């Protein structure tokens, strides 16, 4: 399974030895097996990092007995040896109890599993910090064991190492603390966090919609911390029920639904030695979003990004600590919306930065001076940059992942800071997730395709492979091997709409095509997500294999509005949710009808979250094309969803009244023709359970039959192995029943 040079005994080899005798004789994949250990994708490595000193690779890996219980491992680049650094069970055993804030934070991060779920290297590469069970452990390389640097009855969140490694910082009870690692002295930096005032914490929409999971930022010289202060008092207070198996909890939540007030947010800089604060003037308009915060290299200037309420304007601003002066470095404008990104990178010369923009219709990279003067555009074309992966400042090179070859694959490329041609570095067709060393000399390539589970290798920046970290070959010892005989390799291709727009699809067909087959269309449809890509599909991909083995054709289409094709491809969605996407999905069904083995009278549709919403719209508005549908955790009325997401794409509900009416499922529910199943987590705090209960009542009032399956205590992601088995069986049984399978 792992074929490292020499006699390397890696974690993967050890793992293989333990499962070698556990091959299943059956060759037909079952739903239970999808969720059992060992994982069918092999020993998946997570959170792969090259240490800052470039000497080792660290990663998290699940236990062979429970792939969701994570331990911390390291691979020594010089010796080629892999070893377990920390067994999570040695540090903490028993049921992990999380605070409500941490539960919500992990839900926002889509972070699952237990044990060591995250870790951070010190900038000098000599120490590691990792949270565990509400506290934190610090390990200095060479020590015999990790030190528990936080050990309290409270639950600390957002734990970080300071840039020079002298402090650990964290949020406790809505205030910001730092602790000197050597002396053990703890300092409380803020004192007014209580009730509706939260210091150094990211508000709900920042976490859920902006991808900003933190509310504080160390300066590189370790002298200051920038932090937010959030006042939730303007936000509408809702009372929702979280329904569990044996109880009902009434939860009061500040939830900013579309058209209602957001939090009031402030930004301050605090001197960690004197506790003196400087408040940053964010302007007279308070109805704004603070999207990003980042320090320049010399620690004298703090930059931040703000959006207006409509999100059609974004400004990158610079605040000078010495005199409180400010200037605007970059402004982005759009007549639809401006997407956020993480591609702001200040260079070591303290003179330049790299910025990403979609102003030409696709995301590309630009070089600016620190005063905001544009130097040059670095990349261009009708393809998108995914993200900057590294900057080699000695050789003036920028490494980035992107879609220059095809939108269904992500490859690694480089371009000079002086501009010029783009050079492709990775060569294998598929999806490459890249993690570079700090000096950009080597990188980890986490590679997969729809048919190839994760393979992890170490490369020079030229692309030359140094070694496998996890070849993960599907050989006789691999848990996936018994199921390859019935494995279906899907087709990834495209067709054009009448106006010439190219749409990509993925198509699974049963091995034995006899007569007419039913179809399950799996879709998402909304912005920010791409379904059709040549990467390992995880449990959902295995479910599609199971469906194909039962005789289903399984089809997915990325409609206009989907991720990976550029802003110009997304824009048609603006103020037309539930319309443009559905038009394209109907075109997908028309394409399916041209295939001789498709039974056009048995076409089902399934999706979760936005995909659940799309399923409802398909069943209500396009009943001539879809005969059965499964809608998971759907938004049913965009007035019930949050401000930042909804208003970005739909405008303000008090202004764009007709657009909101047209995007609601309720006006079309009366036209339901086929069979419908709706499921929802009964403690969902993202897409509130109210979305489904309102629709249940509406369909009942219309005397229209439907089916439902609701999950007590489950949030939006509906996690849990046995719950996953139950859900997949419920979906499959529904389609089997209605399509006579």
C-alpha positions as CSV (number, residue, x, y, z in Angstrom):
1,X,0.0,0.0,0.0
2,X,2.8,2.4,0.9
3,X,6.0,1.9,-1.1
4,X,8.5,4.3,0.2
5,X,12.1,3.8,-0.8
6,X,14.2,1.5,1.3
7,X,12.8,-0.1,4.4
8,X,10.6,2.8,5.4
9,X,8.0,1.6,7.9
10,X,5.3,4.3,7.7
11,X,2.1,4.7,9.5
12,X,0.4,3.6,6.3
13,X,2.4,0.3,6.2
14,X,1.6,-0.3,9.9
15,X,-2.1,0.4,9.2
16,X,-2.0,-2.0,6.2
17,X,-0.6,-4.8,8.2
18,X,-3.4,-4.4,10.7
19,X,-6.1,-4.6,8.0
20,X,-4.5,-7.2,5.7
21,X,-6.6,-9.9,7.1
22,X,-9.8,-8.0,7.0
23,X,-10.6,-8.1,3.3
24,X,-14.3,-8.7,2.7
25,X,-15.0,-11.6,0.3
26,X,-18.1,-9.9,-1.1
27,X,-17.6,-7.7,-4.1
28,X,-20.9,-5.7,-3.9
29,X,-20.6,-2.6,-1.9
30,X,-23.3,-2.1,0.8
31,X,-24.3,1.1,2.6
32,X,-23.1,-0.2,6.0
33,X,-19.6,-0.8,4.7
34,X,-19.4,2.8,3.5
35,X,-19.4,3.9,7.1
36,X,-17.4,1.1,8.7
37,X,-13.7,1.1,9.7
38,X,-11.2,0.8,8.2
39,X,-12.2,3.5,5.7
40,X,-12.6,2.4,2.1
41,X,-10.4,5.3,0.9
42,X,-7.5,3.9,2.9
43,X,-5.7,5.7,5.7
44,X,-6.6,9.2,4.8
45,X,-4.2,11.9,6.0
46,X,-5.6,15.3,7.0
47,X,-4.2,18.7,7.8
48,X,-0.9,17.9,6.0
49,X,1.8,20.5,6.7
50,X,5.5,20.9,6.0
51,X,7.1,22.1,9.1
52,X,8.5,25.7,8.9
53,X,12.1,24.5,9.0
54,X,11.3,22.1,6.1
55,X,12.5,19.0,8.0
56,X,9.3,17.1,8.5
57,X,5.8,16.6,7.4
58,X,3.0,16.4,10.0
59,X,-0.5,15.2,9.6
60,X,-3.6,13.9,11.3
61,X,-4.8,10.3,10.7
62,X,-7.6,8.3,12.1
63,X,-7.2,5.1,14.1
64,X,-7.6,1.8,12.3
65,X,-10.4,1.0,14.7
66,X,-12.1,4.3,14.3
67,X,-11.2,6.5,11.4
68,X,-12.9,9.5,13.0
69,X,-10.6,9.4,16.1
70,X,-7.6,11.4,15.0
71,X,-3.9,11.2,16.1
72,X,-0.9,13.4,15.2
73,X,1.9,11.8,13.1
74,X,5.1,13.0,11.6
75,X,7.3,12.0,8.6
76,X,11.0,12.9,8.9
77,X,12.1,14.0,5.4
78,X,15.8,13.2,5.9
79,X,15.5,9.7,7.4
80,X,12.3,8.7,5.6
81,X,10.8,7.5,8.8
82,X,7.2,8.0,9.9
83,X,6.2,7.9,13.6
84,X,3.2,8.5,15.8
85,X,3.8,11.8,17.6
86,X,0.7,11.8,19.8
87,X,-2.0,9.3,20.4
88,X,-5.1,11.3,21.3
89,X,-6.2,8.5,23.7
90,X,-3.0,8.9,25.7
91,X,-3.9,12.6,26.3
92,X,-7.6,12.4,26.7
93,X,-10.0,9.5,27.0
94,X,-13.7,9.2,27.3
95,X,-16.4,11.3,25.8
96,X,-15.2,14.7,24.6
97,X,-17.5,17.4,26.0
98,X,-17.5,20.5,23.9
99,X,-18.9,23.9,24.8
100,X,-21.8,25.2,22.8
101,X,-19.6,27.8,21.3
102,X,-17.1,25.2,20.2
103,X,-19.8,22.9,18.8
104,X,-21.1,25.8,16.8
105,X,-17.6,26.8,15.6
106,X,-16.9,23.2,14.5
107,X,-20.2,23.1,12.7
108,X,-19.3,26.3,10.9
109,X,-15.9,24.8,10.0
110,X,-17.5,21.6,8.8
111,X,-15.0,20.0,11.2
112,X,-15.8,16.4,12.2
113,X,-14.0,13.8,14.1
114,X,-12.6,13.7,17.6
115,X,-9.2,13.5,19.3
116,X,-6.6,15.9,17.8
117,X,-8.6,17.7,15.2
118,X,-6.2,20.7,14.6
119,X,-2.7,21.8,15.3
120,X,-0.3,24.6,14.7
121,X,3.5,24.8,14.2
122,X,5.5,27.6,15.8
123,X,7.0,29.8,13.1
124,X,10.5,28.6,13.9
125,X,9.5,24.9,13.4
126,X,10.5,23.9,16.9
127,X,7.2,23.5,18.7
128,X,3.6,22.4,18.1
129,X,0.4,23.4,19.7
130,X,-2.9,21.5,19.6
131,X,-6.2,21.9,21.3
132,X,-7.8,18.8,22.9
133,X,-11.0,18.5,24.9
134,X,-11.3,22.2,25.6
135,X,-7.7,22.7,26.7
136,X,-4.4,22.8,24.9
137,X,-1.1,21.0,24.7
138,X,2.3,22.4,23.8
139,X,5.1,20.2,22.5
140,X,8.7,21.3,21.9
141,X,10.6,19.0,19.6
142,X,13.0,16.8,21.6
143,X,10.9,16.9,24.8
144,X,9.7,13.5,26.1
145,X,6.0,14.6,26.3
146,X,3.6,17.4,25.6
147,X,2.9,20.0,28.3
148,X,-0.7,20.8,29.0
149,X,-0.5,24.6,28.8
150,X,-4.2,25.2,29.4
151,X,-5.9,23.2,32.1
152,X,-9.1,24.8,33.3
153,X,-12.7,23.9,34.0
154,X,-13.8,26.4,31.3
155,X,-13.6,25.7,27.6
156,X,-11.1,27.8,25.7
157,X,-11.6,28.3,21.9
158,X,-9.6,29.7,19.0
159,X,-6.3,28.7,20.6
160,X,-3.1,30.0,18.8
161,X,0.6,30.3,19.2
162,X,2.0,33.8,19.0
163,X,4.3,34.5,16.0
164,X,7.5,34.2,17.9
165,X,6.3,31.3,20.0
166,X,6.4,33.0,23.4
167,X,2.7,33.0,24.1
168,X,-0.4,30.9,23.7
169,X,-3.6,33.0,23.1
170,X,-7.3,32.0,23.4
171,X,-10.8,33.2,24.0
172,X,-12.5,32.3,27.3
173,X,-16.0,33.5,28.3
174,X,-16.0,36.1,25.5
175,X,-12.7,37.7,26.4
176,X,-9.2,37.4,25.0
177,X,-6.3,36.0,27.1
178,X,-2.7,35.3,26.5
179,X,-0.4,33.0,28.5
180,X,3.4,33.2,28.6
181,X,4.6,29.6,27.9
182,X,7.8,29.6,29.9
183,X,6.6,31.5,33.0
184,X,3.0,30.3,32.9
185,X,1.7,33.8,33.6
186,X,-1.8,34.4,32.2
187,X,-3.0,37.8,31.2
188,X,-6.5,38.8,30.5
189,X,-6.4,41.4,27.7
190,X,-10.1,42.3,27.6
191,X,-12.6,42.6,30.4
192,X,-15.9,43.6,29.1
193,X,-16.9,40.4,27.2
194,X,-20.3,39.3,28.6
195,X,-23.9,39.0,27.5
196,X,-24.2,40.4,24.0
197,X,-20.7,41.8,23.9
198,X,-18.1,39.4,22.5
199,X,-14.4,40.2,22.2
200,X,-12.1,38.5,19.8
201,X,-14.8,36.2,18.5
202,X,-16.1,35.9,14.9
203,X,-19.8,36.5,14.7
204,X,-22.2,33.9,13.1
205,X,-22.2,35.2,9.5
206,X,-18.5,35.7,9.6
207,X,-18.0,32.0,10.4
208,X,-20.8,30.6,8.3
209,X,-20.6,32.8,5.2
210,X,-17.4,34.8,5.1
211,X,-15.0,32.0,6.1
212,X,-13.6,34.2,8.9
213,X,-13.3,31.8,11.8
214,X,-11.3,34.1,14.2
215,X,-11.8,37.4,15.8
216,X,-8.2,38.3,16.6
217,X,-4.8,38.6,14.9
218,X,-1.2,38.8,16.3
219,X,1.2,41.3,14.9
220,X,4.4,39.6,13.5
221,X,6.5,41.3,16.1
222,X,4.3,39.9,18.9
223,X,3.7,43.3,20.4
224,X,0.1,43.9,19.4
225,X,-3.1,42.0,18.8
226,X,-5.9,43.3,16.6
227,X,-9.3,42.1,17.7
228,X,-13.0,42.5,17.0
229,X,-15.6,43.6,19.5
230,X,-19.1,42.4,18.5
231,X,-22.3,43.8,19.8
232,X,-25.2,41.4,19.1
233,X,-27.9,43.6,20.6
234,X,-29.3,44.8,17.2
235,X,-29.7,41.3,15.9
236,X,-33.1,39.8,16.0
237,X,-33.6,37.3,18.8
238,X,-35.4,34.1,17.7
239,X,-36.5,31.2,19.8
240,X,-36.2,27.9,18.1
241,X,-36.6,24.4,19.3
242,X,-33.8,21.8,19.3
243,X,-35.7,18.5,19.3
244,X,-33.8,15.6,20.8
245,X,-34.8,12.0,21.3
246,X,-35.8,12.5,25.0
247,X,-36.1,16.3,25.3
248,X,-36.9,19.5,23.6
249,X,-34.6,22.5,24.3
250,X,-35.9,26.0,23.6
251,X,-32.9,27.9,22.3
252,X,-32.7,31.6,22.1
253,X,-30.5,32.6,19.3
254,X,-29.4,35.9,17.7
255,X,-30.0,35.0,14.1
256,X,-29.7,37.8,11.4
257,X,-32.2,36.7,8.8
258,X,-32.3,38.4,5.5
259,X,-33.4,42.1,5.7
260,X,-32.9,42.3,9.5
261,X,-30.1,43.9,11.5
262,X,-26.6,42.6,11.7
263,X,-24.2,42.9,14.6
264,X,-22.4,46.1,15.3
265,X,-18.7,45.5,14.9
266,X,-15.6,47.3,16.1
267,X,-11.9,46.7,15.4
268,X,-9.2,47.5,18.0
269,X,-5.5,47.0,18.4
270,X,-4.2,46.3,21.9
271,X,-0.6,46.5,23.2
272,X,0.0,43.2,24.9
273,X,2.4,44.7,27.5
274,X,0.4,47.8,28.5
275,X,-3.1,46.7,27.5
276,X,-3.6,50.1,25.8
277,X,-6.1,50.0,23.0
278,X,-6.3,51.9,19.7
279,X,-9.7,51.8,18.1
280,X,-9.8,51.7,14.3
281,X,-12.2,54.1,12.7
282,X,-14.3,51.9,10.4
283,X,-16.3,54.8,9.0
284,X,-19.6,56.5,9.7
285,X,-21.7,53.7,8.1
286,X,-22.1,51.0,10.7
287,X,-24.1,48.6,8.6
288,X,-21.0,46.9,7.2
289,X,-19.2,43.6,7.1
290,X,-15.6,43.2,8.4
291,X,-14.4,40.5,6.1
292,X,-10.7,40.1,6.6
293,X,-7.9,41.5,8.8
294,X,-4.1,41.1,8.1
295,X,-0.9,42.7,9.3
296,X,1.8,44.0,7.0
297,X,5.2,42.4,7.5
298,X,6.7,45.3,9.5
299,X,3.9,45.2,12.2
300,X,3.3,48.9,11.8
301,X,0.3,48.7,9.5
302,X,-2.9,46.7,10.0
303,X,-5.0,46.1,6.9
304,X,-8.6,45.1,6.9
305,X,-11.3,44.5,4.3
306,X,-14.9,45.9,4.6
307,X,-17.9,45.2,2.5
308,X,-21.0,47.4,2.3
309,X,-24.4,45.8,3.2
310,X,-25.1,45.0,-0.5
311,X,-21.7,43.4,-1.0
312,X,-21.3,45.2,-4.3
313,X,-18.4,47.1,-2.8
314,X,-15.3,46.0,-1.0
315,X,-12.4,48.0,0.2
316,X,-8.9,47.0,1.4
317,X,-7.8,49.6,3.9
318,X,-4.6,50.2,5.8
319,X,-4.4,51.6,9.4
320,X,-1.0,53.0,10.6
321,X,-0.5,52.4,14.3
322,X,2.0,55.3,14.7
323,X,-0.4,58.0,13.8
324,X,-3.9,56.4,13.4
325,X,-3.9,57.5,9.8
326,X,-5.7,55.4,7.1
327,X,-5.7,55.0,3.4
328,X,-7.6,52.8,0.9
329,X,-5.3,50.4,-1.0
330,X,-7.8,48.6,-3.3
331,X,-11.5,49.0,-4.1
332,X,-13.6,46.3,-5.8
333,X,-17.0,47.1,-7.3
334,X,-19.7,44.9,-9.0
335,X,-23.3,45.4,-10.2
336,X,-24.0,41.9,-8.7
337,X,-21.7,41.0,-5.8
338,X,-18.0,40.9,-4.9
339,X,-16.7,37.5,-3.8
340,X,-14.4,37.2,-0.8
341,X,-11.0,35.4,-1.0
342,X,-7.9,34.7,1.1
343,X,-5.4,35.9,-1.5
344,X,-3.8,38.9,0.1
345,X,-0.1,38.3,0.5
346,X,2.4,41.0,1.7
347,X,6.0,40.5,0.4
348,X,9.1,40.6,2.5
349,X,10.4,43.7,0.8
350,X,7.7,45.7,2.7
351,X,6.9,47.3,-0.6
352,X,4.5,45.1,-2.5
353,X,1.6,42.7,-2.1
354,X,-0.3,40.2,-4.2
355,X,-4.1,40.6,-4.5
356,X,-6.7,38.5,-6.3
357,X,-9.6,40.1,-8.3
358,X,-12.5,38.9,-10.4
359,X,-12.9,42.3,-12.2
360,X,-12.3,40.8,-15.6
361,X,-14.9,37.9,-15.0
362,X,-12.4,35.3,-13.7
363,X,-10.3,35.3,-10.5
364,X,-6.7,36.3,-11.3
365,X,-3.6,37.6,-9.5
366,X,-2.3,41.2,-9.4
367,X,0.8,42.8,-8.0
368,X,0.4,46.0,-6.1
369,X,2.7,48.4,-4.3
370,X,1.9,48.8,-0.6
371,X,0.5,52.3,-1.2
372,X,-2.2,50.7,-3.4
373,X,-0.6,51.4,-6.8
374,X,-1.2,48.6,-9.3
375,X,2.1,47.3,-10.8
376,X,0.8,44.6,-13.1
377,X,-1.6,41.7,-13.7
378,X,0.2,38.4,-13.2
379,X,-2.4,35.9,-14.6
380,X,-5.2,36.3,-17.1
381,X,-7.5,34.2,-19.3
382,X,-11.0,32.6,-19.2
383,X,-10.0,30.3,-16.3
384,X,-9.7,30.8,-12.6
385,X,-7.0,30.8,-10.0
386,X,-8.0,28.8,-7.0
387,X,-5.5,30.3,-4.6
388,X,-1.9,31.3,-4.1
389,X,0.0,28.3,-2.6
390,X,3.4,29.9,-2.1
391,X,5.7,32.8,-3.0
392,X,9.3,32.2,-3.7
393,X,10.7,35.6,-3.0
394,X,14.3,34.7,-3.7
395,X,13.4,33.7,-7.2
396,X,10.4,36.1,-7.7
397,X,8.0,33.3,-8.4
398,X,4.3,32.8,-7.4
399,X,3.0,29.3,-7.1
400,X,-0.8,28.9,-7.4
401,X,-3.4,26.3,-8.0
402,X,-6.0,26.8,-10.7
403,X,-8.1,25.6,-13.6
404,X,-6.1,26.7,-16.7
405,X,-6.5,23.2,-18.2
406,X,-10.1,22.4,-17.4
407,X,-12.5,23.5,-14.7
408,X,-13.0,19.9,-13.5
409,X,-9.4,19.6,-12.3
410,X,-7.1,21.7,-10.1
411,X,-3.4,21.8,-11.0
412,X,-0.3,23.6,-9.6
413,X,1.2,26.4,-11.7
414,X,3.8,29.1,-11.4
415,X,4.2,32.6,-12.7
416,X,6.9,35.2,-12.2
417,X,6.4,38.4,-10.2
418,X,7.5,40.1,-13.4
419,X,4.6,38.5,-15.2
420,X,4.9,36.4,-18.3
421,X,3.7,33.0,-19.2
422,X,2.2,30.5,-16.7
423,X,4.0,27.2,-16.3
424,X,2.2,24.0,-15.2
425,X,4.0,22.0,-12.6
426,X,1.7,19.1,-11.7
427,X,1.1,16.6,-14.5
428,X,-1.4,13.9,-13.4
429,X,-5.0,14.6,-14.4
430,X,-7.1,15.0,-11.4
431,X,-7.3,17.2,-8.3
432,X,-4.1,18.4,-6.5
433,X,-4.4,19.9,-3.1
434,X,-1.0,21.6,-2.4
435,X,0.8,22.5,0.8
436,X,4.2,24.2,0.5
437,X,7.1,24.7,2.9
438,X,7.6,28.3,4.1
439,X,10.6,28.8,1.7
440,X,8.7,27.3,-1.2
441,X,11.3,24.7,-1.9
442,X,9.2,21.6,-1.4
443,X,5.5,20.9,-1.4
444,X,3.0,18.2,-0.4
445,X,0.7,17.0,-3.2
446,X,-2.6,15.5,-1.9
447,X,-3.9,14.0,-5.1
448,X,-7.0,12.1,-6.0
449,X,-9.5,11.4,-8.9
450,X,-13.0,10.1,-8.9
451,X,-11.4,6.6,-9.1
452,X,-8.2,7.1,-7.1
453,X,-8.4,7.6,-3.3
454,X,-6.1,10.1,-1.8
455,X,-2.4,9.7,-2.7
456,X,0.1,11.9,-0.9
457,X,3.6,12.7,-2.2
458,X,6.4,15.1,-1.5
459,X,7.9,17.1,-4.3
460,X,10.5,19.7,-5.1
461,X,9.1,23.0,-6.3
462,X,10.0,21.9,-9.8
463,X,7.5,19.1,-9.6
464,X,10.1,16.4,-9.2
465,X,8.8,13.7,-6.8
466,X,11.0,13.1,-3.8
467,X,9.0,10.3,-2.1
468,X,5.6,9.0,-1.4
469,X,4.1,9.9,1.9
470,X,1.2,7.7,1.2
471,X,1.0,5.9,-2.1
472,X,-2.2,4.3,-0.9
473,X,-2.2,1.9,-3.9
474,X,-5.4,-0.1,-4.1
475,X,-3.6,-3.5,-3.9
476,X,-4.7,-6.8,-2.4
477,X,-4.4,-5.3,1.2
478,X,-6.4,-2.2,0.5
479,X,-9.9,-2.2,1.9
480,X,-11.3,-0.9,-1.4
481,X,-9.9,-3.8,-3.4
482,X,-12.8,-6.3,-2.9
483,X,-15.2,-3.8,-4.5
484,X,-13.2,-2.9,-7.6
485,X,-14.8,-5.7,-9.7
486,X,-18.0,-3.7,-9.7
487,X,-16.5,-0.3,-9.7
488,X,-18.0,2.2,-12.2
489,X,-15.7,4.8,-13.7
490,X,-17.9,7.8,-14.3
491,X,-17.7,9.9,-17.5
492,X,-16.9,13.5,-17.0
493,X,-17.8,15.5,-20.1
494,X,-19.8,18.5,-21.2
495,X,-22.5,19.8,-23.6
496,X,-23.5,23.3,-24.7
497,X,-26.7,25.2,-24.1
498,X,-28.4,26.9,-27.1
499,X,-26.5,30.1,-26.3
500,X,-23.1,28.3,-26.4
501,X,-22.6,28.1,-22.6
502,X,-20.7,24.9,-21.8
503,X,-22.0,22.8,-18.9
504,X,-20.0,20.0,-17.3
505,X,-21.6,16.8,-16.1
506,X,-20.6,13.5,-14.5
507,X,-22.3,10.3,-15.5
508,X,-22.3,6.8,-13.8
509,X,-23.8,4.0,-15.7
510,X,-24.4,0.4,-14.5
511,X,-22.0,-2.2,-15.8
512,X,-24.9,-4.1,-17.4
513,X,-27.1,-1.9,-19.5
514,X,-30.2,-3.8,-20.3
515,X,-33.3,-2.0,-21.3
516,X,-34.2,1.3,-19.6
517,X,-32.7,2.4,-16.3
518,X,-33.9,4.9,-13.7
519,X,-31.8,7.9,-13.0
520,X,-30.8,9.7,-9.8
521,X,-29.7,13.3,-10.4
522,X,-27.5,14.5,-7.6
523,X,-27.1,18.2,-7.6
524,X,-26.3,21.2,-5.4
525,X,-26.9,24.1,-7.8
526,X,-25.9,27.0,-5.6
527,X,-22.9,29.3,-5.6
528,X,-19.6,28.5,-4.0
529,X,-19.9,24.7,-4.6
530,X,-18.7,22.5,-7.5
531,X,-20.1,19.0,-7.8
532,X,-18.6,17.9,-11.1
533,X,-14.8,17.6,-10.5
534,X,-12.3,14.8,-10.9
535,X,-11.6,14.2,-7.3
536,X,-12.4,11.5,-4.7
537,X,-16.0,11.8,-3.7
538,X,-15.8,10.4,-0.2
539,X,-18.9,8.7,1.3
540,X,-21.3,10.3,-1.2
541,X,-19.2,9.1,-4.1
542,X,-19.3,5.6,-2.6
543,X,-23.1,5.9,-2.4
544,X,-23.2,6.7,-6.1
545,X,-21.2,3.5,-6.7
546,X,-23.8,1.6,-4.7
547,X,-26.6,3.1,-6.7
548,X,-24.9,2.2,-10.0
549,X,-24.4,-1.3,-8.7
550,X,-28.2,-1.5,-8.2
551,X,-28.9,-0.5,-11.7
552,X,-29.3,3.3,-11.4
553,X,-27.8,5.8,-13.8
554,X,-26.4,8.6,-11.6
555,X,-26.0,12.1,-13.1
556,X,-24.7,15.4,-11.8
557,X,-24.5,18.7,-13.6
558,X,-22.9,22.0,-12.6
559,X,-25.3,24.7,-13.7
560,X,-24.6,28.4,-14.1
561,X,-23.8,29.9,-10.7
562,X,-21.5,27.0,-9.7
563,X,-18.0,27.4,-8.5
564,X,-14.9,26.9,-10.6
565,X,-15.9,28.7,-13.8
566,X,-15.4,32.3,-12.8
567,X,-17.5,35.2,-11.7
568,X,-19.0,35.7,-15.1
569,X,-20.4,32.2,-15.0
570,X,-21.9,32.8,-11.5
571,X,-23.5,36.2,-12.3
572,X,-26.7,34.9,-14.0
573,X,-27.8,33.7,-10.6
574,X,-28.2,37.2,-9.3
575,X,-31.7,37.8,-8.0
576,X,-32.9,34.6,-9.9
577,X,-32.3,31.8,-7.4
578,X,-34.4,28.8,-8.2
579,X,-34.7,29.8,-11.8
580,X,-31.5,29.9,-13.8
581,X,-30.1,26.8,-12.0
582,X,-33.3,24.9,-12.6
583,X,-33.3,25.8,-16.3
584,X,-29.9,24.2,-16.6
585,X,-30.8,21.1,-14.6
586,X,-33.8,20.6,-16.9
587,X,-31.4,20.9,-19.9
588,X,-29.4,18.1,-18.2
589,X,-32.5,15.9,-18.1
590,X,-33.2,16.7,-21.8
591,X,-29.6,15.4,-22.4
592,X,-30.3,12.3,-20.4
593,X,-33.4,11.6,-22.5
594,X,-31.2,11.3,-25.6
595,X,-29.4,8.3,-24.0
596,X,-31.0,5.0,-25.2
597,X,-30.7,3.3,-21.7
598,X,-32.4,6.1,-19.7
599,X,-36.0,5.7,-18.6
600,X,-37.4,9.2,-18.8
601,X,-40.4,8.2,-16.7
602,X,-38.1,7.3,-13.8
603,X,-35.9,10.3,-13.1
604,X,-35.3,11.3,-9.5
605,X,-33.5,14.2,-8.0
606,X,-31.6,14.5,-4.7
607,X,-29.7,17.3,-2.9
608,X,-28.8,18.6,0.5
609,X,-28.9,22.3,1.8
610,X,-29.0,24.4,-1.4
611,X,-29.4,21.1,-3.2
612,X,-32.4,20.4,-1.0
613,X,-33.9,23.7,-2.1
614,X,-33.1,22.9,-5.7
615,X,-34.8,19.5,-5.3
616,X,-38.0,21.2,-4.1
617,X,-37.9,23.7,-7.0
618,X,-37.4,20.8,-9.5
619,X,-40.3,18.8,-8.1
620,X,-42.6,21.8,-7.9
621,X,-41.7,23.6,-11.1
622,X,-40.4,20.9,-13.4
623,X,-42.6,17.9,-12.6
624,X,-42.6,16.9,-16.2
625,X,-38.9,16.1,-15.9
626,X,-38.5,14.8,-12.4
627,X,-40.8,12.0,-11.0
628,X,-39.3,11.7,-7.5
629,X,-37.2,13.8,-5.2
630,X,-35.3,13.8,-1.9
631,X,-34.8,17.2,-0.4
632,X,-32.3,17.4,2.5
633,X,-32.2,20.3,5.0
634,X,-33.7,22.8,2.4
635,X,-34.1,26.5,2.5
636,X,-37.8,27.0,1.6
637,X,-38.1,30.8,2.0
638,X,-35.0,33.0,1.6
639,X,-36.4,35.4,4.1
640,X,-35.6,32.7,6.7
641,X,-31.9,32.5,5.8
642,X,-29.1,34.8,7.0
643,X,-28.2,38.2,5.7
644,X,-24.7,37.8,4.3
645,X,-25.4,34.8,2.1
646,X,-29.0,35.7,1.0
647,X,-28.6,39.4,0.3
648,X,-25.4,38.8,-1.6
649,X,-27.3,36.9,-4.3
650,X,-30.8,38.2,-3.9
651,X,-30.6,41.8,-2.8
652,X,-32.6,43.2,0.1
653,X,-36.0,41.6,0.8
654,X,-37.6,45.0,1.4
655,X,-36.3,46.3,-2.0
656,X,-36.3,43.2,-4.1
657,X,-39.7,41.9,-3.0
658,X,-40.6,40.2,-6.3
659,X,-37.3,38.4,-6.6
660,X,-37.8,36.9,-3.1
661,X,-41.3,35.8,-3.9
662,X,-40.1,34.1,-7.1
663,X,-37.3,32.3,-5.3
664,X,-39.6,30.9,-2.5
665,X,-40.8,27.4,-2.9
666,X,-44.2,28.1,-1.5
667,X,-45.9,29.6,-4.6
668,X,-45.1,26.4,-6.6
669,X,-45.8,23.7,-4.0
670,X,-49.4,23.3,-5.3
671,X,-47.9,21.9,-8.6
672,X,-46.2,18.9,-7.0
673,X,-46.8,15.9,-9.2
674,X,-44.3,13.3,-8.2
675,X,-43.2,11.6,-4.9
676,X,-41.3,13.8,-2.4
677,X,-39.2,13.0,0.7
678,X,-37.9,15.8,2.9
679,X,-35.4,15.3,5.7
680,X,-33.9,17.7,8.2
681,X,-31.8,17.8,11.4
682,X,-34.2,18.9,14.2
683,X,-31.5,21.0,15.9
684,X,-30.2,22.7,12.7
685,X,-29.0,26.2,13.6
686,X,-27.9,27.1,10.1
687,X,-30.9,26.2,7.8
688,X,-33.4,26.4,10.6
689,X,-35.8,23.4,11.0
690,X,-38.6,26.0,10.6
691,X,-37.9,25.9,6.8
692,X,-39.1,22.4,6.6
693,X,-41.9,22.6,9.2
694,X,-43.4,25.6,7.4
695,X,-43.4,23.5,4.2
696,X,-44.9,20.5,5.9
697,X,-47.8,22.6,7.1
698,X,-48.2,24.2,3.7
699,X,-48.3,20.8,1.9
700,X,-50.7,19.4,4.5
701,X,-53.0,22.4,4.1
702,X,-53.0,21.7,0.4
703,X,-53.8,18.1,1.1
704,X,-50.7,17.0,-0.9
705,X,-49.1,13.8,0.4
706,X,-45.3,13.7,1.0
707,X,-42.9,11.8,3.1
708,X,-40.5,13.1,5.8
709,X,-37.7,11.9,7.9
710,X,-36.4,14.2,10.6
711,X,-33.3,13.6,12.8
712,X,-33.6,14.4,16.6
713,X,-30.6,16.4,17.9
714,X,-28.9,16.6,14.5
715,X,-27.4,19.8,13.1
716,X,-27.2,20.8,9.4
717,X,-24.5,18.3,8.5
718,X,-26.5,15.3,10.1
719,X,-23.4,13.6,11.4
720,X,-22.8,10.2,12.9
721,X,-22.0,6.9,11.4
722,X,-25.2,5.1,12.2
723,X,-27.2,8.2,11.3
724,X,-25.4,8.3,8.0
725,X,-26.3,4.6,7.4
726,X,-29.9,5.3,8.2
727,X,-30.0,8.4,6.0
728,X,-28.4,6.7,3.0
729,X,-30.8,3.7,3.4
730,X,-33.8,6.0,3.7
731,X,-32.9,7.9,0.5
732,X,-32.2,4.6,-1.4
733,X,-35.3,2.9,-0.2
734,X,-37.4,5.9,-1.2
735,X,-36.1,5.8,-4.8
736,X,-36.3,2.0,-4.9
737,X,-39.9,2.1,-3.8
738,X,-41.0,4.7,-6.3
739,X,-39.0,3.4,-9.2
740,X,-39.7,-0.3,-8.6
741,X,-36.1,-1.3,-8.0
